[in-house]
Amino acid sequence: MDFPFLHPREQIVRIMDRIYRNRLTTLSGGNLSVRDANGDIWITPAGIDKGNLSPEDIMCVRADGTAVGPHMPSSELPFHRWIYERRPDIAAIVHAHPAALVSFSIVRIVPDTAVIPQANDVCGRVGYAPYALPGSEQLGKNIAGAFASGDNVVLLENHGAVTGGTDLLNAYHRIETLEFCARTIIQARRLGEVISLTPEQISFFGRRECALPEFDPGYRTSRERELRGLIAGIVRRACERFLMISTEGVVSARLGEDEFLITPTGLDRGSLGRDDIVLVSGGRQEKGKCPSRSVRLHESIYRMHPSIGSVITAQSPGVAAYAVTSHAFETRTIPECYILLRDIPVIPFGSQYTAPEAIARSVSETVPVILIQNDCLLTSGATILEAFDRLEVAENSARSLIDSQSLGDVVPIGAKDLADIRGKFF
């Protein structure tokens, strides 16, 4: 991943492009900045289309206040300066107006990050800044005050959100993850009561050990190279289609009887390359890389089920709404949904950390999809595309079910028609 080696101008353009494409802001909304070691602040310009920025558009504001570049710096420059002044450890800032976070900001409620396990690790405590006029020094003081207390993520009253990070990618991950939590909560409340994780349950996230003995794989077969490309491409497609977020989601594929490829831990999902994928063989991991924290779960599934060729775990907003409520996920809606998903068992939260082999036993050719409470959907298939197809169908079905709440009661496919489907397709 080349992101750390990009010039601040290029980093800002790349992240703003993702923010705009992922609908976390609008043409005129939001601003990003990066602080150089010499004190220069690189920041998005005022009044320029955020969906079509070029590196030449990015402004540089020197320590003495001199602006260098073809435009005016963002009107929100004052609060960026205030944050950098109060938090020397922060090197990048993201401000945007994601729809779900705006919803929370206008009812003046801070989203609960305890709905999914990694959100607390990514975001930490979420601060709150009282309203002040955009671009004003008072707004800067309000936001910087929250950051000065130790928050790295701040919800702005009647405005949006601001995140800071060690670099721009880190700050982006925080706002994307918080928006995911907000979106999940909003969807889930249409189904019923939202179930949050306890501090003890959240602590499981950091306990899962992913390190295996290392080995030097040497020669790369043509099949391995092909699978690496397929995995990297599917992960990027999942991010583009809002089926994964940058901080969560795992794809693996069987390579041989006792070896498979799996996505790494701790790397940005939206920019994974072939060389980032980790080879696991005979219980050992490719030298110099770290596989996903769920590597032992995937390993158990492949060992127990020779017919399974790929496993995907992902958090998508519609399915996540079912994961954080006790509302049943009805798969008997349309034939495609039931044919691909079957009945989806719900696995209690924590099993993915404490009993991966028990989860592996619950997966089979006849149970290709499972839902883990407050975490993710796990799909399996003979191929990567089959596992991914199940993920897409699950998310589309979840959204249809949630939207149907405002229309009337769901009427599942009848018993006779279901028997016909089983007879023809199973």
C-alpha positions in Angstrom: 0.0 0.0 0.0 1.6 3.2 -1.2 -0.5 5.7 0.7 2.1 6.8 3.4 4.5 7.7 0.5 2.0 10.0 -1.3 2.4 13.8 -1.2 -0.2 15.4 1.1 -1.9 16.9 -2.0 -2.3 13.4 -3.4 -3.4 11.9 -0.1 -6.1 14.6 0.3 -7.4 14.0 -3.2 -7.5 10.3 -2.8 -9.4 10.4 0.5 -11.8 13.1 -0.6 -12.6 11.0 -3.7 -13.5 8.1 -1.4 -15.5 10.3 0.9 -17.5 11.7 -2.0 -18.0 8.3 -3.8 -19.1 6.7 -0.5 -21.7 9.5 -0.1 -20.1 10.8 3.2 -20.4 14.3 1.9 -21.7 16.5 -0.9 -20.1 18.6 -3.7 -19.6 21.6 -1.5 -19.4 20.0 1.9 -16.5 18.7 4.0 -12.8 19.5 4.3 -9.6 17.6 4.9 -6.2 18.7 6.0 -2.7 17.2 6.6 -0.1 18.9 8.9 3.5 18.5 7.7 6.4 18.1 10.2 7.5 21.7 9.4 4.1 23.1 10.4 2.6 23.6 6.9 -1.1 22.7 6.7 -2.3 21.2 3.4 -6.0 21.7 3.1 -8.9 21.4 0.7 -9.9 24.7 -1.1 -13.1 26.7 -0.6 -15.8 26.6 -3.2 -14.3 23.9 -5.4 -16.2 20.7 -6.4 -15.2 18.0 -3.9 -16.1 15.3 -6.3 -13.5 16.5 -8.9 -10.5 17.7 -7.0 -6.9 17.5 -8.4 -3.7 17.7 -6.5 -3.1 21.2 -8.0 -6.3 22.4 -6.2 -5.0 21.7 -2.7 -3.9 24.7 -0.7 -0.9 25.0 1.5 -1.1 27.3 4.5 2.3 28.2 6.0 2.9 28.7 9.7 2.8 32.5 9.3 -0.7 32.2 7.7 0.5 32.7 4.1 -1.7 30.7 1.7 0.0 29.1 -1.4 -2.1 27.8 -4.2 -4.7 28.8 -6.8 -7.8 29.1 -4.5 -8.8 30.2 -1.0 -8.3 27.7 1.8 -11.3 26.1 3.3 -13.5 28.4 5.3 -13.2 25.9 8.2 -9.4 26.4 8.4 -9.8 28.0 11.9 -11.0 24.8 13.5 -8.2 22.7 11.8 -5.7 25.2 13.3 -7.2 25.0 16.7 -7.2 21.2 16.8 -3.5 21.0 15.6 -2.6 23.6 18.3 -4.3 21.6 21.1 -3.3 18.2 19.9 0.3 18.0 18.6 -0.1 14.2 18.1 -2.7 14.7 15.4 -1.4 14.9 11.9 -4.6 14.9 9.8 -8.2 15.9 10.1 -11.4 14.9 8.3 -14.6 16.9 8.4 -17.7 15.7 6.5 -21.5 15.6 6.6 -22.4 11.9 6.4 -26.2 11.5 6.3 -26.6 9.2 9.3 -24.2 11.3 11.5 -26.1 14.4 10.5 -29.3 12.7 11.6 -27.7 12.1 15.0 -26.3 15.7 15.1 -29.7 17.3 14.5 -31.3 15.3 17.3 -28.2 15.9 19.5 -27.5 12.3 20.3 -24.0 10.7 20.1 -24.0 7.3 18.2 -23.2 4.3 20.3 -20.1 2.6 19.0 -20.7 -0.4 21.2 -22.9 -2.0 18.6 -20.0 -3.7 16.7 -16.7 -4.8 18.3 -14.1 -3.0 16.3 -15.7 0.5 16.4 -14.5 1.2 19.9 -11.0 0.3 18.9 -11.2 2.5 15.7 -13.1 5.5 17.1 -12.6 5.4 20.9 -14.8 7.7 22.9 -16.9 10.0 20.7 -16.9 13.7 21.8 -19.5 16.4 21.3 -19.1 20.0 20.3 -21.9 22.6 20.8 -23.1 24.6 17.8 -21.2 27.7 16.6 -21.2 29.6 13.3 -19.3 27.6 10.5 -15.9 29.1 9.9 -15.9 31.0 13.2 -13.2 31.0 15.8 -15.8 29.9 18.4 -16.5 26.7 16.4 -12.8 26.1 16.4 -12.6 26.5 20.2 -15.6 24.2 20.7 -14.2 21.4 18.6 -10.7 21.8 19.8 -12.0 21.6 23.4 -13.4 18.2 22.8 -10.2 17.0 21.1 -8.1 18.5 24.0 -10.0 16.2 26.4 -8.6 13.2 24.5 -11.4 12.5 21.9 -10.3 11.7 18.3 -13.9 11.7 17.0 -16.3 14.6 17.6 -20.0 15.0 16.7 -20.8 18.6 15.8 -24.2 19.8 17.0 -26.4 20.5 14.0 -23.5 20.1 11.7 -21.7 16.8 11.0 -18.5 15.2 12.4 -14.8 15.8 12.7 -12.1 13.1 13.2 -8.4 13.4 13.7 -5.7 10.8 13.2 -2.0 9.9 13.0 -2.5 10.2 9.2 -5.3 11.0 6.8 -6.2 7.3 6.3 -6.5 6.8 10.1 -8.8 9.9 10.3 -10.9 8.6 7.4 -11.3 5.2 9.0 -12.7 6.8 12.1 -15.4 8.8 10.3 -16.4 5.9 8.1 -16.7 3.6 11.0 -18.7 6.0 13.1 -21.1 6.6 10.1 -21.5 2.8 9.8 -22.5 2.6 13.5 -25.0 5.5 13.0 -26.4 3.9 9.9 -26.7 0.5 11.5 -28.5 2.0 14.6 -31.0 3.9 12.4 -31.8 0.8 10.4 -32.0 -1.4 13.4 -34.4 0.8 15.3 -36.9 0.2 12.5 -36.8 -3.5 13.5 -36.8 -3.2 17.2 -34.5 -2.6 20.2 -30.8 -2.1 19.5 -28.6 -4.5 21.5 -25.2 -3.1 22.4 -22.1 -5.0 23.6 -20.9 -4.8 27.1 -17.3 -3.6 27.9 -16.3 -7.2 28.6 -17.6 -8.3 25.2 -15.8 -5.5 23.4 -12.6 -6.5 25.1 -12.7 -9.8 23.2 -11.8 -7.9 20.1 -8.2 -7.3 21.2 -7.7 -10.8 22.6 -7.9 -12.8 19.4 -4.5 -14.1 18.4 -3.7 -14.2 14.7 0.0 -14.9 14.7 1.0 -18.3 13.3 4.5 -19.8 12.7 6.1 -18.2 9.7 7.5 -19.8 6.5 9.0 -18.6 3.2 6.6 -19.7 0.4 9.2 -19.4 -2.4 7.7 -20.2 -5.8 4.2 -18.7 -6.5 2.0 -21.0 -8.6 -0.2 -19.5 -11.3 -3.3 -20.6 -9.3 -2.1 -18.6 -6.3 -1.5 -15.5 -8.4 -4.9 -15.8 -9.9 -6.6 -16.2 -6.5 -4.7 -13.2 -5.1 -6.1 -11.0 -7.8 -9.6 -12.4 -7.3 -9.5 -11.7 -3.5 -8.1 -8.2 -3.9 -10.8 -7.4 -6.6 -13.7 -8.8 -4.5 -12.6 -6.8 -1.4 -12.5 -3.6 -3.5 -15.9 -4.4 -5.0 -17.3 -5.0 -1.6 -16.1 -1.6 -0.4 -17.5 0.1 -3.5 -20.9 -1.5 -2.9 -21.0 -0.7 0.8 -20.8 -4.4 1.8 -17.6 -3.8 3.7 -16.0 -0.8 5.4 -12.3 0.0 5.3 -11.6 -1.4 8.8 -13.6 -4.7 8.7 -14.2 -7.6 6.3 -12.3 -10.8 5.5 -12.1 -12.8 2.3 -10.3 -16.1 2.0 -10.0 -18.8 -0.7 -8.8 -22.4 -0.6 -5.6 -22.9 -2.5 -4.8 -26.6 -1.7 -5.8 -29.3 0.7 -4.1 -27.6 3.7 -3.5 -24.1 2.4 -5.5 -21.0 1.7 -5.2 -17.3 1.0 -6.7 -14.7 3.3 -6.8 -10.9 3.7 -4.5 -9.3 6.2 -5.3 -7.7 9.5 -4.9 -3.9 10.1 -4.7 -2.8 6.5 -7.2 -0.5 4.6 -9.7 -2.7 2.8 -10.3 -0.1 0.1 -6.7 -0.3 -1.2 -5.6 -3.9 -0.8 -3.3 -5.2 -3.5 -2.4 -8.8 -4.5 0.8 -8.6 -2.5 -1.0 -7.8 0.7 -2.9 -11.1 0.7 -1.5 -13.7 3.1 -0.7 -17.3 2.3 -1.5 -19.8 5.1 -0.1 -23.3 4.6 0.0 -26.2 7.1 -0.8 -23.9 10.0 1.9 -21.5 9.1 1.7 -17.9 7.7 3.6 -16.3 4.9 6.7 -14.6 6.3 6.5 -10.9 7.1 2.7 -10.7 7.0 -0.1 -10.9 9.5 -3.4 -12.7 8.5 -6.8 -11.6 9.6 -7.7 -12.2 13.2 -10.3 -14.7 12.1 -7.6 -16.9 10.4 -8.2 -19.8 12.8 -12.0 -19.8 12.1 -11.4 -19.9 8.3 -8.7 -22.6 8.8 -11.2 -24.7 10.7 -13.9 -24.3 8.1 -11.6 -25.5 5.3 -10.4 -28.4 7.4 -13.9 -29.6 8.2 -15.6 -28.9 4.9 -13.5 -30.0 1.8 -16.3 -28.7 -0.6 -16.0 -25.1 0.7 -13.6 -23.1 -1.5 -14.2 -19.6 -0.1 -15.3 -17.8 3.0 -16.3 -14.2 3.4 -17.1 -12.3 6.6 -18.5 -8.7 6.3 -20.5 -6.0 7.9 -23.0 -4.4 5.6 -25.6 -1.9 6.9 -28.8 -3.9 6.2 -27.6 -7.2 7.6 -25.9 -5.4 10.5 -29.3 -4.1 11.6 -30.4 -7.7 12.1 -27.1 -8.5 13.8 -27.8 -5.9 16.5 -31.4 -6.7 17.1 -33.3 -9.9 18.0 -35.5 -9.5 14.9 -35.4 -12.6 12.7 -33.9 -12.4 9.2 -36.6 -13.9 7.0 -35.1 -15.5 3.9 -38.4 -16.8 2.5 -39.0 -13.6 0.6 -38.1 -14.3 -3.0 -36.8 -17.6 -4.6 -33.3 -16.3 -5.1 -32.9 -15.3 -1.5 -34.0 -18.7 -0.1 -32.1 -20.7 -2.8 -28.8 -18.9 -2.0 -29.1 -18.2 1.7 -31.3 -21.0 3.0 -32.2 -20.5 6.7 -29.6 -18.4 8.5 -28.7 -19.5 12.0 -27.7 -16.8 14.5 -24.5 -17.4 16.5 -24.1 -15.7 19.9 -21.5 -13.0 20.1 -18.2 -14.1 21.5 -18.2 -17.5 19.8 -16.0 -16.2 17.0 -13.3 -15.5 19.6 -13.7 -18.4 22.1 -15.1 -21.2 19.9 -14.1 -20.9 16.3 -14.3 -24.6 15.7 -17.9 -24.7 17.0 -18.8 -22.0 14.4 -17.0 -24.0 11.7 -19.1 -27.0 12.6 -22.3 -24.9 12.1 -21.3 -24.1 8.5 -21.9 -26.6 5.7 -23.1 -27.0 2.2 -26.7 -26.9 3.5 -26.0 -24.0 5.9 -23.8 -21.7 3.8 -24.6 -18.5 5.7 -24.5 -17.6 9.4 -25.1 -14.4 11.2 -22.9 -13.6 14.2 -24.6 -11.3 16.7 -23.3 -7.7 16.9 -20.6 -8.6 14.4 -20.9 -9.9 10.9 -22.4 -12.1 8.2 -20.4 -15.2 7.3 -20.9 -16.6 3.8 -19.3 -19.6 2.2 -19.3 -21.1 -1.3 -17.5 -23.4 -3.7 -15.9 -20.3 -5.2 -15.2 -16.7 -4.3 -18.0 -15.5 -6.6 -20.5 -17.8 -5.0 -19.6 -16.6 -1.5 -19.8 -13.0 -2.7 -23.1 -13.5 -4.4 -24.5 -14.7 -1.1 -23.3 -11.6 0.6 -24.8 -9.3 -2.0 -28.2 -11.2 -1.9 -28.2 -11.1 1.9 -27.7 -7.3 2.0 -30.3 -6.6 -0.7 -32.8 -8.8 1.0 -32.1 -7.2 4.4 -32.7 -3.8 2.9 -35.9 -4.9 1.2 -37.2 -6.4 4.5 -36.4 -3.2 6.5 -38.0 -1.0 3.8 -41.1 -3.2 3.9 -41.7 -2.3 7.6 -43.4 0.9 6.4 -45.6 -0.9 3.9 -47.2 -3.8 5.8 -46.5 -7.3 7.1 -44.1 -9.5 5.3 -45.8 -12.5 3.6 -43.2 -15.3 3.2 -43.3 -17.8 0.3 -45.9 -20.5 1.2 -45.0 -24.1 2.3 -46.0 -25.8 -0.9 -44.0 -23.3 -3.1 -41.1 -23.7 -0.7 -41.2 -27.5 -1.1 -41.2 -27.0 -4.9 -38.0 -24.8 -4.6 -36.3 -27.4 -2.4 -37.2 -30.2 -4.8 -35.8 -28.4 -7.8 -32.7 -26.6 -6.4 -31.5 -28.6 -3.4 
